């Protein structure tokens, strides 16, 4: 009799827990899909940047036009959704703007400046250490537990990134100017992610994206103003620039602002590595680069690391089965 009463009580207690877990799962998977989709789109940026650089646009000019045009689209989207931007600003969204103008612009500038004098493979490999740094920041500053699975997945992803990028090294002396720009990039981006994961949860994604891009547009507008603002030379280049602003720009940043506060900085950092897989695919399919065994294995390792982490998070939110309930009741 006592055992039956205990079992009924436990069943009542488990129902709310089951509802919470179902809600958490429903909340996380759209965010994970947004992180993967948005990061995949960012992977087309190096190809688009080649086209824009070939037309004579400097990095600050390209980034200014990208962020300014994207900001126009985001403001129009917020107006269409009847979001009160002034109220959001007064409610603290200005802090997101400041974050975009400082850390957001800094990590972008560091990466693109490093590519001027540093081999791309070195710059990419250094940048993709940011998931490890993000995990450490979450532990040191926000007291988040470090899961062994997360460490294992990051190690697999780093190994994959190494297999993809290291064969591209040409040897010789590493340019210290490029290294000076490249080394801070993952650290700044890790802080940028950690702060965004807490700030963006208070605002709609379109507001968060608009404030981040607004801050970046201001910073790169000032840089381009001093260095000289370049304009595209022909309509076809304007088309590329508009695509960069709307696709890997406004849409990607909206997905970023949606996913980061729901996933957390560490989880987003792991899933966002799909960007490197996109870069490899574009290189092979569009630029005619060879799909070497190292690249293929590296891309597979990155996908395995991402899927392993995602599926493990899903398992964490599975409902308790009847067997475990009955075992608990019998122990009681």
Helices and strands as residue ranges (DSSP letters): H 2-42, H 45-54, H 59-80, H 85-88, I 89-93, H 94-99, I 100-104, H 105-117, H 120-127, H 130-142, H 148-165, G 166-168, H 176-199, G 200-202, H 205-227, H 235-245, I 246-251, H 252-263, H 265-271, H 274-285, H 293-316, H 322-331
